[in-house]
Amino acid sequence: MPIQKWSDRIWVAQLGDEPGFTEDLDQLLEKVPVQTPMPDVVLDMSGVRHLNSSNLSHLLRVRKLIIDSETRLRLAGPNDHVWALFLSTGLDKVFDFTSDTTTALADLQIES
């Protein structure tokens, strides 16, 4: 997964399907906490076709890290299947979503 440092305060991580999904989030969890101050994070979900319970658990760990650091997280571009999973689990109310990465970046800049 490429982690792009879009700016000093915003990172974009492009996620894919398993087995890379877990590795990608683990890499993000290793890199983000050492950054001072911690950046806002956009997870580009456009390459993710399926999620399992382990993937959801990893996403929740990332969310907790972001909340604890008082920064922001956006999930961008989930496909219909992935979006349906978030809806059915109630996680659509837990995470902040945008239709694509560009919109997520604009949202974070406007809120700053």
C-alpha positions in Angstrom: 0.0 0.0 0.0 1.4 3.3 -0.8 1.0 5.8 2.0 1.1 9.2 0.4 2.0 12.2 2.5 -0.5 14.5 0.8 0.5 17.4 3.1 2.2 17.8 6.4 -1.1 17.2 8.1 -2.9 14.7 5.8 -1.9 11.2 4.7 -3.7 9.1 2.1 -3.5 5.3 2.3 -4.7 3.2 -0.7 -6.1 -0.1 0.5 -6.6 -3.3 -1.4 -8.2 -6.7 -0.8 -6.7 -9.4 1.4 -4.0 -10.4 2.0 -2.8 -6.9 1.5 -5.5 -5.2 3.5 -4.3 -6.3 6.9 -0.7 -5.7 6.0 -1.6 -2.2 4.7 -3.3 -1.2 7.9 -0.6 -2.7 10.0 1.9 -0.6 8.1 -0.2 2.5 8.7 -0.5 1.7 12.4 3.3 1.5 12.6 4.0 4.7 10.7 1.3 7.1 11.9 2.0 7.1 15.7 5.6 8.1 15.2 4.6 11.2 13.2 4.4 14.3 15.3 1.9 15.8 15.2 -0.2 12.9 14.0 -1.7 13.5 10.6 -5.3 13.2 9.5 -5.8 10.0 7.5 -7.8 9.2 4.4 -8.3 5.5 3.7 -8.9 5.1 0.0 -11.3 2.1 -0.1 -11.9 2.1 -3.8 -9.7 -0.9 -4.3 -11.4 -3.0 -1.6 -14.0 -5.4 -2.9 -14.7 -7.4 0.3 -14.2 -7.1 4.0 -14.2 -9.7 6.8 -14.5 -9.4 10.6 -10.7 -9.1 11.0 -10.6 -6.2 8.5 -13.4 -4.4 10.4 -11.4 -5.0 13.7 -8.3 -3.4 12.1 -10.3 -0.4 10.9 -11.7 0.1 14.4 -8.1 0.0 15.8 -7.1 2.7 13.3 -10.1 4.7 14.3 -9.3 4.5 18.0 -5.7 5.6 17.4 -7.0 8.6 15.3 -9.5 9.5 18.0 -7.0 9.2 20.8 -4.7 11.6 18.9 -7.5 14.0 18.2 -7.0 13.8 14.5 -9.5 12.8 11.8 -10.2 9.8 9.7 -12.1 9.5 6.4 -13.0 6.3 4.5 -13.2 7.2 0.9 -14.9 5.5 -2.1 -16.2 2.2 -0.7 -18.0 0.1 -3.4 -21.7 -1.0 -2.9 -20.8 -4.4 -1.4 -18.4 -2.8 1.2 -20.9 0.0 1.9 -23.7 -2.6 2.5 -21.5 -4.3 5.1 -20.9 -1.0 6.9 -24.7 -0.4 6.9 -25.6 -3.9 8.1 -23.1 -3.7 11.0 -24.1 -0.2 12.0 -20.5 1.0 11.4 -21.8 3.6 8.9 -22.5 5.6 12.0 -19.1 5.1 13.5 -16.9 6.1 10.6 -16.9 9.2 8.4 -17.3 8.4 4.7 -16.9 10.3 1.5 -17.6 9.3 -2.1 -13.9 9.6 -3.2 -10.5 10.6 -2.0 -10.7 14.0 -3.5 -13.8 14.8 -1.6 -12.2 13.5 1.6 -9.2 15.7 1.1 -11.4 18.8 0.5 -13.5 18.0 3.6 -10.4 17.8 5.8 -9.0 21.0 4.5 -12.3 22.9 4.9 -12.7 21.6 8.5 -9.2 22.8 9.4 
